[in-house]
Amino acid sequence: MPRSRSWPSTGSFAELECDKKPMLLVLNKVDRLADFVVPARLAEASSALVATSAAARQGLDSLQDAVIEMLSADFAHVEVDLPPPTAAFFAYLSTHADVYRQQYVGDRLRLGCYMPRHLVRHIQEPDVHIRVIGEEVNGQTEKG
């Protein structure tokens, strides 16, 4: 006797506290669906839904884009201006940030990097100036 499947209700997502976490719902084997009633119902419960068929190579680019977008959402584009840094500072950045530019301006070092937003406060020191690019500061959006 074939097993019947019960699709999760929107309440199931709430029970798992998915509404408090980033969630990407991926439906595979959509090439086998006769209709899209179930994916449409699930899309109502999820802000991010990607339908794929690995066998038919459908939706894989959309899945890749969605994963990249979700992973990068919690990263900040940061410009850091500081006096010559210590080895400990560089060790911290090399572990937690992607530094794409280093430039000396006078006796100070200016770094451009991407790092997890929640770690930006860990590099704040009295003589360190941090500018988060792309966020509003005093009603103005900072640009890179």
Steps between C-alpha positions, in 0.01 A plus 500: 500500500654838403577741779303819501698815544384783714632835392602739776249766582595861559459422870780243477744771395395714797547206738858464373547877553585540132346846513793605722774368270591544136341214312536382144250239398624288209262273314674245282350269239249763390513353151294213645216718628171491315403839641655766716237518775736371771793729404262795489370414847852466636604827338238674714682379814854570381649829390761313296399200293692351209358224283759276337540186300853369525430234236371758251758761615220750568516769766860430599618852414212642706598274790862614481394867492264451796768329711757770424249774581404342831858436608613852415202675663668506840828642366596865513715685248736685733774758459735511799746784561754429774853563623756233405330182620637234728549138401198411717281740302613348168450149638144591599423647157657211310281260696174696484510730197570505129744789455499619140701823533787631715623854455729718710387861529767691689571304816164320495377186330169495314346157444201400292343174606186291528429351839212358701290794618491381861883504521550861390477619861797277593743712299378830649771672702553866591730577204325272248247662265246264346263585217240245393442560130146479363328580830339820617702726724330825609232454234753454218591170331875436506642408161822313423 
